């Protein structure tokens, strides 16, 4: 009869330790999370670039331009009369600074998206590998369980055979003793 192998403790502790840090593949790319860098100027430039596309900025700019045109068109002041050259200069200056900031932000965002997609793909691969390991461990345990069940069935059959043999021997012994007692009385 084959002896059962010792059932090993699953290697799930190794798998669980690896999955605790869900963003472990993102950490090498942490330097890309700040769009313009980490110094004071970079933080202010990032805040300004983010503010460009907000409704607050658009409403404020529209309000200022409307007031500028009304004040100069109705002749309340004469520092920027109709064709509004100073206003055009202000818009050109704004566009000159806004375009590079927006392009820089888009480029950095594309870089972040790329490395995040790569890190997410590696994370999914890691999860798939951990799932395969768990499946292998489960399969191994199922095989061990089937082997133990087979051995249990064999032991049960052996126990049944031994019990029947003991019963047969007990009956024979009883009959032998009963015969000897009858012969002894005769």
C-alpha positions as CSV (number, residue, x, y, z in Angstrom):
1,X,0.0,0.0,0.0
2,X,1.3,3.4,-0.9
3,X,1.8,5.9,1.9
4,X,0.2,9.3,1.5
5,X,2.5,12.2,0.8
6,X,2.5,15.0,3.3
7,X,0.2,17.7,2.1
8,X,2.2,20.8,1.8
9,X,1.0,24.2,2.9
10,X,0.0,26.2,-0.2
11,X,2.4,28.9,-1.4
12,X,-0.4,31.4,-1.2
13,X,1.6,33.5,1.2
14,X,4.1,34.2,-1.6
15,X,1.3,35.1,-3.9
16,X,-0.5,37.3,-1.4
17,X,2.7,39.2,-0.6
18,X,3.3,40.0,-4.3
19,X,-0.3,41.3,-4.8
20,X,-0.3,43.6,-1.7
21,X,1.3,46.5,-3.6
22,X,-1.1,46.9,-6.5
23,X,0.8,49.9,-8.0
24,X,4.3,48.2,-7.8
25,X,4.6,48.4,-11.6
26,X,3.7,52.2,-11.6
27,X,6.4,53.2,-9.0
28,X,9.3,53.3,-11.5
29,X,7.3,56.0,-13.5
30,X,6.5,58.1,-10.5
31,X,8.6,61.0,-11.8
32,X,6.1,61.4,-14.7
33,X,3.2,62.1,-12.5
34,X,4.1,65.8,-12.0
35,X,3.6,67.3,-15.4
36,X,6.2,70.1,-15.3
37,X,8.5,68.9,-12.5
38,X,8.5,69.3,-8.7
39,X,9.9,72.8,-8.1
40,X,7.8,75.9,-7.3
41,X,7.7,77.2,-10.9
42,X,6.7,73.8,-12.3
43,X,3.8,73.6,-9.9
44,X,2.6,77.1,-10.7
45,X,3.0,76.4,-14.5
46,X,1.0,73.1,-14.1
47,X,-1.7,74.9,-12.2
48,X,-1.9,77.6,-14.8
49,X,-2.1,75.1,-17.7
50,X,-4.8,73.2,-15.9
51,X,-6.7,76.5,-15.3
52,X,-6.7,77.3,-19.0
53,X,-9.4,74.9,-19.9
54,X,-11.8,75.4,-17.0
55,X,-15.2,77.1,-17.4
56,X,-14.1,79.7,-14.8
57,X,-11.2,80.9,-17.1
58,X,-13.4,81.0,-20.2
59,X,-16.2,83.0,-18.4
60,X,-13.6,85.4,-16.9
61,X,-11.8,85.9,-20.2
62,X,-15.1,86.5,-22.1
63,X,-16.3,89.0,-19.4
64,X,-13.0,90.9,-19.5
65,X,-13.0,91.0,-23.4
66,X,-16.6,92.1,-23.4
67,X,-15.9,94.9,-20.9
68,X,-12.7,95.9,-22.8
69,X,-14.6,96.2,-26.1
70,X,-17.6,98.1,-24.6
71,X,-15.4,100.6,-22.8
72,X,-13.3,101.2,-25.9
73,X,-16.1,101.1,-28.5
74,X,-18.3,103.6,-26.7
75,X,-15.4,106.0,-26.2
76,X,-15.2,105.8,-22.4
77,X,-11.4,105.5,-22.9
78,X,-9.2,106.0,-25.9
79,X,-6.2,103.8,-25.1
80,X,-7.3,100.9,-27.4
81,X,-9.7,102.2,-30.1
82,X,-11.4,100.1,-32.7
83,X,-9.5,97.6,-34.3
84,X,-8.4,96.9,-30.7
85,X,-4.7,96.4,-31.5
86,X,-3.8,96.1,-27.8
87,X,-6.4,93.4,-27.2
88,X,-5.1,91.5,-30.2
89,X,-1.6,91.8,-28.8
90,X,-2.8,90.4,-25.4
91,X,-4.5,87.5,-27.2
92,X,-1.3,86.8,-29.2
93,X,0.8,86.9,-26.0
94,X,-1.7,84.6,-24.3
95,X,-1.6,82.2,-27.3
96,X,2.2,82.3,-27.4
97,X,2.4,81.1,-23.8
98,X,-0.7,78.8,-23.8
99,X,0.2,76.7,-26.9
100,X,3.6,75.5,-25.6
101,X,2.1,74.8,-22.2
102,X,-0.7,72.8,-23.7
103,X,1.6,70.9,-26.0
104,X,3.9,70.1,-23.2
105,X,1.0,69.0,-21.0
106,X,-0.3,66.8,-23.9
107,X,3.1,65.3,-24.5
108,X,3.7,64.5,-20.8
109,X,0.1,63.1,-20.5
110,X,0.7,60.9,-23.5
111,X,4.0,59.6,-21.8
112,X,2.1,59.0,-18.5
113,X,-0.7,57.2,-20.4
114,X,1.8,55.0,-22.2
115,X,3.7,54.0,-19.0
116,X,0.5,53.5,-17.1
117,X,-0.9,51.3,-19.8
118,X,2.4,49.3,-19.8
119,X,2.3,49.1,-16.0
120,X,-1.3,48.0,-16.1
121,X,-0.5,45.3,-18.7
122,X,2.3,44.0,-16.5
123,X,0.0,44.0,-13.5
124,X,-2.6,42.0,-15.5
125,X,0.1,39.6,-16.5
126,X,1.2,39.2,-12.9
127,X,-2.4,38.6,-11.8
128,X,-2.8,36.0,-14.6
129,X,0.4,34.3,-13.4
130,X,-0.7,34.3,-9.8
131,X,-4.0,32.8,-10.9
132,X,-2.2,30.1,-12.8
133,X,-0.1,29.4,-9.7
134,X,-3.3,29.2,-7.6
135,X,-4.9,26.9,-10.2
136,X,-1.8,24.6,-10.1
137,X,-1.8,24.5,-6.3
138,X,-5.5,23.7,-6.3
139,X,-4.9,21.0,-8.9
140,X,-2.2,19.5,-6.8
141,X,-4.4,19.5,-3.7
142,X,-7.2,17.9,-5.7
143,X,-4.9,15.2,-6.8
144,X,-3.7,14.6,-3.2
145,X,-7.3,14.5,-2.0
146,X,-8.2,12.0,-4.7
147,X,-5.2,9.9,-3.6
148,X,-6.2,10.1,0.0
149,X,-9.8,9.1,-0.9
150,X,-8.5,6.2,-2.8
151,X,-6.3,5.1,0.1
152,X,-9.2,5.6,2.4
153,X,-11.4,3.3,0.2
154,X,-8.6,0.7,0.2
155,X,-8.3,0.9,4.0
156,X,-12.1,0.6,4.3
157,X,-12.1,-2.5,2.1
158,X,-9.2,-4.0,4.0
159,X,-11.0,-3.3,7.3
160,X,-14.2,-5.0,5.9
161,X,-12.2,-8.0,4.8
162,X,-10.4,-8.3,8.1
163,X,-13.7,-7.9,9.9
164,X,-15.3,-10.7,7.9
165,X,-12.2,-12.9,8.5
166,X,-12.4,-12.2,12.2
167,X,-16.1,-13.1,12.2
168,X,-15.4,-16.3,10.3
169,X,-12.6,-17.2,12.7
170,X,-14.8,-16.4,15.7
171,X,-17.5,-18.6,14.3
172,X,-15.0,-21.5,13.7
173,X,-13.5,-21.0,17.1
174,X,-16.9,-21.0,18.7
175,X,-17.9,-24.2,16.9
176,X,-14.6,-25.9,17.8
177,X,-15.0,-25.0,21.5
178,X,-18.6,-26.1,21.5
179,X,-17.6,-29.5,19.9
180,X,-14.8,-30.0,22.4
181,X,-17.2,-29.3,25.3
182,X,-19.7,-31.8,23.9
183,X,-17.0,-34.4,23.5
184,X,-15.8,-33.7,27.0
185,X,-19.3,-34.2,28.4
186,X,-19.8,-37.5,26.5
